[in-house]
Amino acid sequence: MEHGTFTEHHVNVPPAERVLSALAGGALLVGGLRRGSLGRSLLGAALVLRGASGHCPVRHLLEVDAVERHATPEFVDSLEHQRR
């Protein structure tokens, strides 16, 4: 996998949550387009992408932070090495 590309990201959203994200995102996207609401449309599109890809960058950051807070220095070093 290339560093910094979309293919680098792993699935970190459970299946049921993916379905809910896609459905809610679709409703927000359509509603936003009908009402001319850019913010609602963008939020909907982001949720649809989250549901379709199964990857949530916010969840990824929170999980990495939680792991790093409770990990040994050696483990944190191995994570940093994997990110490069």
C-alpha positions in Angstrom: 0.0 0.0 0.0 1.2 3.5 -0.8 1.5 5.9 2.1 -1.0 8.7 2.1 -3.5 7.2 -0.3 -7.1 6.1 0.2 -6.1 2.5 -0.2 -3.9 2.8 2.9 -7.0 3.1 5.2 -8.5 0.0 6.8 -12.1 -0.8 7.6 -12.7 0.4 11.2 -16.5 0.9 11.1 -18.7 -2.1 12.1 -21.2 -3.3 9.4 -24.4 -2.1 11.1 -22.9 1.3 11.7 -21.8 1.4 8.0 -25.4 0.8 6.9 -26.8 3.4 9.3 -24.1 6.0 8.1 -25.0 5.3 4.5 -28.7 5.6 5.0 -28.5 8.7 7.2 -26.0 10.2 4.9 -28.1 9.6 1.9 -31.1 11.3 3.6 -29.0 14.3 4.6 -27.5 14.6 1.1 -30.8 14.5 -0.7 -32.4 16.8 1.9 -29.5 19.2 1.6 -29.6 19.3 -2.2 -33.3 19.9 -2.2 -33.1 22.8 0.3 -29.9 24.2 -1.2 -28.0 23.6 2.1 -24.3 23.1 1.3 -23.4 22.1 4.9 -26.1 19.4 5.1 -25.1 18.1 1.7 -21.4 17.9 2.6 -22.2 16.1 5.9 -24.5 13.7 4.1 -21.8 13.0 1.5 -19.2 12.4 4.2 -21.5 9.9 5.9 -22.2 8.1 2.6 -18.5 7.8 2.0 -18.0 6.5 5.6 -20.6 3.9 5.0 -19.4 2.9 1.6 -15.7 2.7 2.5 -16.0 1.4 6.0 -13.3 3.8 7.2 -13.8 6.7 9.6 -10.7 9.0 10.0 -12.0 10.4 13.3 -12.4 6.9 14.7 -9.0 6.0 13.4 -7.4 9.0 15.2 -9.3 8.3 18.4 -8.3 4.6 18.4 -4.6 5.4 17.8 -4.6 8.0 20.5 -6.2 5.6 23.0 -3.7 2.9 22.1 -0.8 5.3 22.4 -1.9 6.5 25.8 -1.8 3.0 27.3 1.0 1.5 25.3 4.6 0.8 26.2 7.2 3.0 24.5 8.4 0.1 22.3 4.8 -0.4 21.0 4.4 3.3 20.3 7.8 3.2 18.4 6.5 0.3 16.3 3.3 2.2 15.4 5.4 5.2 14.4 7.5 2.9 12.2 4.4 1.5 10.5 3.1 5.0 9.7 6.2 5.8 7.7 
